[in-house]
Amino acid sequence: MAVPDAPVMSAEDSGETEPAARLFAKWGLIVRAGTVVDLRVAPGWQDRARLGWGGTGTRAAAVTVHACTPEGGQAQWRAFVGGTWVAQAACVPLIVTSNGQNDSVDLGIGVPCDKAATS
């Protein structure tokens, strides 16, 4: 799986009324075909950030992405359009689970991340 490595992602007004979804940072999620990935905002962030990918537009504090197994000559990676909604510009800590392993990722949504921003 791949997530953006930019120090700051642009956060634009989302036009949404939900307080945790006031700003939106668009980014693509790249997942190896045949893989299931769980992403969730870290504890304490459920009221301040939402995630979502795919055509449904559903925002949630936790999402599961299923990258279909390739058929024939299809690509080995799948790209999903979506991103992160936030109440205000912040360094958003995510927890990513795939193949039984957890990893932490900090996303700078409108502001850069530093160690103090996620505590």
C-alpha positions in Angstrom: 0.0 0.0 0.0 1.2 3.5 -0.6 0.0 6.8 0.9 1.2 10.3 0.1 4.6 11.4 1.4 4.2 15.1 0.8 4.9 17.1 4.0 1.6 19.1 3.5 -1.5 18.2 1.5 -3.7 21.1 0.4 -6.9 21.3 2.4 -9.9 22.9 0.7 -13.4 23.9 2.0 -15.4 20.7 1.5 -18.9 22.4 1.5 -20.0 19.7 4.0 -22.0 20.5 7.1 -20.6 17.7 9.3 -18.1 19.4 11.7 -15.4 16.7 11.2 -15.6 17.1 7.5 -15.2 20.9 7.0 -12.0 20.7 5.0 -11.0 18.0 2.4 -7.5 16.9 1.2 -7.8 14.7 -1.9 -5.3 11.9 -2.3 -5.2 8.6 -3.9 -4.7 5.3 -2.1 -2.6 2.7 -4.0 -3.1 -0.9 -2.9 -1.5 -4.1 -4.2 -4.1 -6.2 -6.0 -5.5 -9.0 -3.9 -4.9 -7.1 -0.7 -7.3 -5.9 2.0 -6.3 -2.8 3.9 -7.9 -1.3 7.0 -7.3 2.4 7.7 -8.6 4.3 10.7 -7.9 7.6 12.4 -6.0 7.2 15.6 -7.9 7.1 19.0 -9.0 10.5 20.0 -9.4 11.7 16.4 -12.8 10.1 15.6 -14.6 13.5 16.0 -12.0 15.5 14.1 -11.2 13.4 10.9 -12.9 11.2 8.4 -11.6 8.9 5.6 -13.1 7.8 2.3 -12.3 6.2 -1.1 -14.3 5.0 -4.0 -17.5 6.3 -5.7 -19.8 6.1 -2.7 -18.6 9.3 -1.0 -19.1 7.6 2.4 -16.9 9.2 5.1 -16.0 7.3 8.2 -13.4 7.2 11.0 -12.4 3.7 9.8 -12.6 2.2 6.3 -11.7 -1.1 4.7 -10.4 -1.2 1.1 -10.5 -4.4 -0.9 -8.2 -4.4 -4.0 -9.5 -7.1 -6.3 -7.2 -9.9 -7.5 -6.0 -9.1 -11.0 -7.3 -11.1 -14.0 -5.3 -11.7 -17.1 -3.0 -8.8 -17.9 -4.4 -6.4 -15.4 -2.2 -4.2 -13.2 -0.8 -5.5 -10.0 -1.8 -2.3 -8.2 -5.2 -0.6 -7.7 -5.8 3.1 -7.3 -8.7 4.5 -5.3 -9.7 8.1 -5.4 -10.7 9.8 -2.1 -8.9 11.4 0.8 -9.3 12.8 4.3 -11.8 15.2 5.7 -10.9 17.2 8.8 -12.5 19.7 11.1 -9.5 22.0 10.9 -6.0 21.9 9.3 -4.0 19.3 11.3 -1.5 16.5 11.4 -3.8 13.5 11.3 -2.5 10.2 12.7 -3.7 7.1 10.8 -3.4 3.4 11.7 -3.0 1.1 8.7 -3.5 -2.6 9.0 -2.6 -5.0 6.2 -1.5 -8.6 6.2 -1.8 -8.7 10.0 0.6 -5.8 10.5 -0.2 -2.4 11.9 1.6 0.8 10.9 1.2 4.4 11.8 1.1 7.2 9.2 0.9 11.0 9.9 -0.7 13.1 7.2 -0.2 16.8 7.1 -3.6 18.1 6.1 -3.2 21.9 5.5 -0.2 22.0 7.9 3.1 20.1 8.3 3.4 17.3 10.8 5.8 17.3 13.7 6.1 15.1 16.8 4.1 17.5 19.0 1.2 17.7 16.5 0.0 14.2 17.0 0.2 13.8 20.7 
